[in-house]
Amino acid sequence: MVNKRPIAVDLFAGAGGMTLGFEQAGFDVLAAVEIDPIHCAIHKFNFPFWTVLCKSVEETTGKEIRNSSKIANQEIDVVFGGPPCQGFSLMGKRSFDDPRNSLVFHFIRLVVELQPKFFVLENVKGMTVGKHKEFIAEIISQFSENGYQVNADYQVLNAANYGVPQNRERLFLLGCRQDLELPNYPEKITFPHQKSPTVWEALQDLPEIEDYPELYQQDWVFTEFGKPSNYAKKLRNLTTAKNNYAYKRQYDPTLLTSSLRSKHSTESMERFASTPHGKIEPISRFHKLNPDGLCNTLRAGTPSNKGAFTSPRPIHPFIPRCITVREAARLHSYPDWFRFHPTKWHGFRQIGNSVPPLLAQAVAAEIINFLEIKSSDSEKVTQTIPQGIKVLGDISLLSLDMSGAAKYFGVNPHVIEPRTRKK
């Protein structure tokens, strides 16, 4: 019996939501590719034992991914990623010929070069609407011309059906080599008394940041946490879910991170306080979270070349302020050891752009099932919770600005356009 974990590659990795989900399902994500140096620094901090390539997929080859990581000539089990397709977002303009969608074809090229057994392409729900179905048909046809079959009965999955306290719908295309059998889509998880954890179950044990003036200057503080829900117990590593095969991380459970405070005007706070749960505050257009419901879809802002749009952050259900990055991370199913950039701007961008780990884990677990079915008895993949504790990366990685992160990875600091602050 072989206890070797299957191998994965994350393209368009961001801060690592899908990397973490696949790790939780039992994969070793030996290589991740990401163009944004700040995201790369955060990824390297949270996954220091694997390789992150800080570059565009357009300039990356399968050979380079293999040679610069521990993969070398090993067979890859799955390549996954969510190529940005802003041309297909329901939020923006829809354009069939949008040049931003060319990244999908680089995803296909790298799958063909790397020859994994399976691939997972994640994208916006808007891609399944109207004319965009032609684009999906084109993707499927490109794969089939290159020796891959795709489940043509593709599905949009809502994170809320997989243990995440957030309504978030994303398209997943699942494919495999012609010699293999297509994996299934994950069944919805049914919880004992409700569909999924609620907003308040995600947040109830977090310390009140109002007690800590130092959180205006820094994003962390040592403190005491309250009584956690079953959902929060898992995110605090107080209990481990039976199906969680992630490596344990070394971290201090009394450390609250990603909790930089916002300064709101008295008028804003009064408006926030008077907004009913589940409703939009009319001036700011912020959504006030319903403690007994689900979070609305958390979105990322856009860089200055796309309008420097700061995505509206939800209002806390009981305190008249916007939620913190850590509170957003809880609503996205990130464990508390996982760190983000200390600025609210980058932290929210990293969460809003990412696939919730528990949703990625549900998809990844189905692929693990098929790897087990396909392995011969002598080489059956067995899932065991890994022993030992992994040390997180160098703390200095967390606070790098764009020029510092670019210098660290040896790339051009203007690869991502700087954010222009409105005067």
Secondary structure as the mmCIF struct_conf table of DSSP 4:
data_model
#
loop_
_struct_conf.conf_type_id
_struct_conf.id
_struct_conf.beg_label_comp_id
_struct_conf.beg_label_asym_id
_struct_conf.beg_label_seq_id
_struct_conf.end_label_comp_id
_struct_conf.end_label_asym_id
_struct_conf.end_label_seq_id
STRN STRN1 VAL A 2 VAL A 2
HELX_LH_PP_P HELX_LH_PP_P1 LYS A 4 PRO A 6
STRN STRN2 ILE A 7 LEU A 11
BEND BEND1 PHE A 12 PHE A 12
TURN_TY1_P TURN_TY1_P1 GLY A 14 ALA A 15
BEND BEND2 GLY A 16 GLY A 16
HELX_RH_AL_P HELX_RH_AL_P1 GLY A 17 ALA A 25
TURN_TY1_P TURN_TY1_P2 GLY A 26 GLY A 26
STRN STRN3 ASP A 28 GLU A 34
BEND BEND3 ILE A 35 ILE A 35
HELX_RH_AL_P HELX_RH_AL_P2 PRO A 37 ASN A 46
TURN_TY1_P TURN_TY1_P3 PRO A 48 PHE A 49
BEND BEND4 TRP A 50 TRP A 50
STRN STRN4 THR A 51 CYS A 54
BEND BEND5 LYS A 55 LYS A 55
HELX_RH_3T_P HELX_RH_3T_P1 VAL A 57 GLU A 59
HELX_RH_AL_P HELX_RH_AL_P3 GLY A 62 ASN A 67
TURN_TY1_P TURN_TY1_P4 SER A 68 SER A 68
BEND BEND6 SER A 69 LYS A 70
TURN_TY1_P TURN_TY1_P5 ALA A 72 ASN A 73
BEND BEND7 GLN A 74 GLN A 74
HELX_LH_PP_P HELX_LH_PP_P2 GLU A 75 ILE A 76
STRN STRN5 VAL A 78 GLY A 81
HELX_RH_3T_P HELX_RH_3T_P2 GLN A 86 PHE A 88
BEND BEND8 LEU A 90 GLY A 92
TURN_TY1_P TURN_TY1_P6 PHE A 96 ASP A 97
HELX_RH_3T_P HELX_RH_3T_P3 PRO A 99 SER A 102
HELX_RH_AL_P HELX_RH_AL_P4 LEU A 103 LEU A 114
BEND BEND9 LYS A 117 LYS A 117
STRN STRN6 PHE A 118 VAL A 124
HELX_RH_3T_P HELX_RH_3T_P4 LYS A 125 THR A 128
BEND BEND10 VAL A 129 VAL A 129
TURN_TY1_P TURN_TY1_P7 GLY A 130 LYS A 131
HELX_RH_AL_P HELX_RH_AL_P5 HIS A 132 GLU A 145
TURN_TY1_P TURN_TY1_P8 ASN A 146 GLY A 147
STRN STRN7 TYR A 148 VAL A 150
BEND BEND11 ALA A 152 ASP A 153
STRN STRN8 GLN A 155 ASN A 158
HELX_RH_3T_P HELX_RH_3T_P5 ALA A 159 TYR A 162
TURN_TY1_P TURN_TY1_P9 GLY A 163 GLY A 163
BEND BEND12 PRO A 165 PRO A 165
STRN STRN9 GLN A 166 GLN A 166
STRN STRN10 GLU A 169 ARG A 177
TURN_TY1_P TURN_TY1_P10 GLN A 178 ASP A 179
BEND BEND13 LEU A 180 LEU A 180
HELX_LH_PP_P HELX_LH_PP_P3 GLU A 181 ILE A 189
BEND BEND14 PRO A 192 SER A 196
HELX_RH_AL_P HELX_RH_AL_P6 VAL A 199 LEU A 203
TURN_TY1_P TURN_TY1_P11 GLN A 204 ASP A 205
BEND BEND15 LEU A 206 LEU A 206
HELX_RH_3T_P HELX_RH_3T_P6 ILE A 209 ASP A 211
HELX_RH_3T_P HELX_RH_3T_P7 PRO A 213 TYR A 216
TURN_TY1_P TURN_TY1_P12 GLN A 217 GLN A 217
BEND BEND16 ASP A 219 ASP A 219
STRN STRN11 VAL A 221 PHE A 222
HELX_LH_PP_P HELX_LH_PP_P4 LYS A 227 SER A 229
HELX_RH_AL_P HELX_RH_AL_P7 ASN A 230 LEU A 235
TURN_TY1_P TURN_TY1_P13 ARG A 236 ASN A 237
BEND BEND17 LEU A 238 THR A 239
TURN_TY1_P TURN_TY1_P14 LYS A 242 ASN A 243
HELX_LH_PP_P HELX_LH_PP_P5 ALA A 246 TYR A 247
STRN STRN12 LYS A 248 ARG A 249
TURN_TY1_P TURN_TY1_P15 PRO A 253 THR A 254
STRN STRN13 LEU A 255 LEU A 256
BEND BEND18 SER A 258 SER A 258
HELX_LH_PP_P HELX_LH_PP_P6 LEU A 260 SER A 262
HELX_RH_AL_P HELX_RH_AL_P8 THR A 266 SER A 274
BEND BEND19 THR A 275 THR A 275
HELX_LH_PP_P HELX_LH_PP_P7 PRO A 276 PRO A 276
TURN_TY1_P TURN_TY1_P16 HIS A 277 GLY A 278
BEND BEND20 LYS A 279 LYS A 279
STRN STRN14 ILE A 280 ILE A 280
TURN_TY1_P TURN_TY1_P17 PRO A 282 SER A 284
HELX_LH_PP_P HELX_LH_PP_P8 PHE A 286 PHE A 286
STRN STRN15 HIS A 287 LYS A 288
HELX_LH_PP_P HELX_LH_PP_P9 LEU A 289 ASN A 290
TURN_TY1_P TURN_TY1_P18 PRO A 291 ASP A 292
BEND BEND21 GLY A 293 GLY A 293
STRN STRN16 CYS A 295 CYS A 295
HELX_LH_PP_P HELX_LH_PP_P10 ASN A 296 LEU A 298
HELX_RH_3T_P HELX_RH_3T_P8 SER A 304 LYS A 306
TURN_TY1_P TURN_TY1_P19 GLY A 307 GLY A 307
HELX_LH_PP_P HELX_LH_PP_P11 PHE A 309 PRO A 314
STRN STRN17 ILE A 315 ILE A 315
HELX_LH_PP_P HELX_LH_PP_P12 HIS A 316 HIS A 316
BEND BEND22 PRO A 317 ARG A 321
STRN STRN18 CYS A 322 CYS A 322
HELX_LH_PP_P HELX_LH_PP_P13 ILE A 323 THR A 324
HELX_RH_AL_P HELX_RH_AL_P9 VAL A 325 LEU A 331
TURN_TY1_P TURN_TY1_P20 HIS A 332 SER A 333
TURN_TY1_P TURN_TY1_P21 ASP A 336 TRP A 337
BEND BEND23 PRO A 342 THR A 343
HELX_RH_AL_P HELX_RH_AL_P10 LYS A 344 GLY A 352
TURN_TY1_P TURN_TY1_P22 ASN A 353 ASN A 353
BEND BEND24 SER A 354 SER A 354
HELX_LH_PP_P HELX_LH_PP_P14 VAL A 355 PRO A 356
HELX_RH_AL_P HELX_RH_AL_P11 PRO A 357 LYS A 374
BEND BEND25 SER A 375 SER A 375
HELX_RH_3T_P HELX_RH_3T_P9 ASP A 377 GLU A 379
STRN STRN19 VAL A 381 VAL A 381
HELX_LH_PP_P HELX_LH_PP_P15 ILE A 385 GLN A 387
BEND BEND26 GLY A 388 GLY A 388
STRN STRN20 ILE A 389 LYS A 390
HELX_LH_PP_P HELX_LH_PP_P16 VAL A 391 LEU A 392
HELX_RH_3T_P HELX_RH_3T_P10 ILE A 395 SER A 399
HELX_RH_AL_P HELX_RH_AL_P12 MET A 402 PHE A 409
TURN_TY1_P TURN_TY1_P23 GLY A 410 GLY A 410
TURN_TY1_P TURN_TY1_P24 PRO A 413 HIS A 414
BEND BEND27 VAL A 415 ILE A 416
HELX_LH_PP_P HELX_LH_PP_P17 GLU A 417 LYS A 422
#
